[in-house]
């Protein structure tokens, strides 16, 4: 059997395949943490989950955009205001959501799961 050489272009092909994998990971905001996305800020989660734990704050109130979220779990606080959540697959609200308008949330099954809305944090009867 002959020795086979790995030519440089073969290595480049392997490198390109390795770099094409998604780079985002689930994001968890723990007690005391604050994430603020302002007007013009867009955080694309590439179908990963976002968890806002008790005592944490996600602030989109100045026009920030969170998009392609597979699961948004709220046990802390979400300030929505003029911000948007686009292509949201699953919503679980057991926390506090301030300044929510349904027009600011776009539900979608782009992340591959059925759309679900759950939780005990719905205080105004709109389902979210």
CORBEL-V538883 format. One record per residue. RES is the residue in one small letter. SS is DSSP state (helix for helix, strand for strand, loop for the rest). PHI is phi as a letter, one per 30 degrees, with the letter a starting at -180 (NA if undefined). PSI is psi as a letter, one per 20 degrees, with the letter a starting at -180 (none if undefined). Layout:
RES/SS/PHI/PSI + RES/SS/PHI/PSI
This chain:
x/loop/NA/p + x/loop/d/q + x/loop/d/p + x/loop/c/p + x/loop/c/q + x/loop/c/o + x/loop/d/q + x/helix/e/h + x/helix/d/h + x/helix/d/h + x/helix/d/h + x/helix/d/g + x/helix/d/g + x/helix/d/h + x/helix/d/g + x/helix/d/g + x/helix/d/g + x/helix/d/h + x/helix/d/i + x/loop/d/i + x/loop/d/q + x/loop/e/q + x/loop/c/i + x/loop/d/q + x/loop/b/r + x/loop/e/q + x/strand/b/p + x/strand/b/p + x/strand/c/o + x/loop/c/r + x/loop/e/p + x/loop/j/i + x/loop/d/q + x/strand/b/p + x/strand/c/p + x/strand/c/p + x/loop/c/o + x/strand/c/r + x/loop/e/p + x/loop/j/i + x/loop/d/p + x/strand/b/p + x/strand/c/o + x/strand/c/o + x/strand/d/i + x/strand/h/l + x/strand/i/k + x/strand/c/r + x/strand/c/q + x/strand/b/p + x/strand/b/p + x/strand/c/n + x/loop/d/r + x/loop/e/p + x/loop/i/i + x/loop/c/r + x/strand/b/p + x/strand/c/o + x/strand/c/o + x/loop/c/j + x/loop/d/i + x/loop/c/k + x/strand/j/j + x/loop/d/q + x/strand/b/p + x/strand/c/p + x/strand/b/r + x/strand/h/l + x/strand/c/p + x/strand/d/g + x/strand/b/p + x/strand/c/o + x/strand/c/p + x/strand/c/o + x/loop/c/i + x/loop/c/c + x/strand/b/p + x/strand/c/o + x/strand/c/o + x/loop/c/g + x/loop/h/c + x/loop/c/j + x/loop/d/r + x/strand/b/q + x/strand/b/o + x/strand/c/q + x/strand/h/l + x/strand/d/p + x/strand/c/g + x/strand/b/p + x/strand/b/p + x/strand/b/o + x/strand/c/o + x/loop/c/k + x/loop/b/c + x/strand/b/p + x/strand/b/p + x/strand/c/q + x/loop/h/l + x/loop/d/p + x/loop/b/p + x/helix/e/h + x/helix/d/i + x/helix/d/i + x/strand/b/p + x/strand/c/o + x/strand/d/q + x/loop/a/q + x/loop/c/k + x/loop/e/h + x/loop/d/j + x/loop/j/i + x/loop/c/q + x/loop/d/q + x/loop/d/p + x/strand/b/q + x/strand/b/p + x/strand/b/r + x/loop/j/r + x/loop/c/j + x/loop/d/i + x/loop/d/o + x/loop/c/i + x/loop/c/j + x/loop/i/j + x/loop/d/j + x/loop/j/i + x/loop/b/none
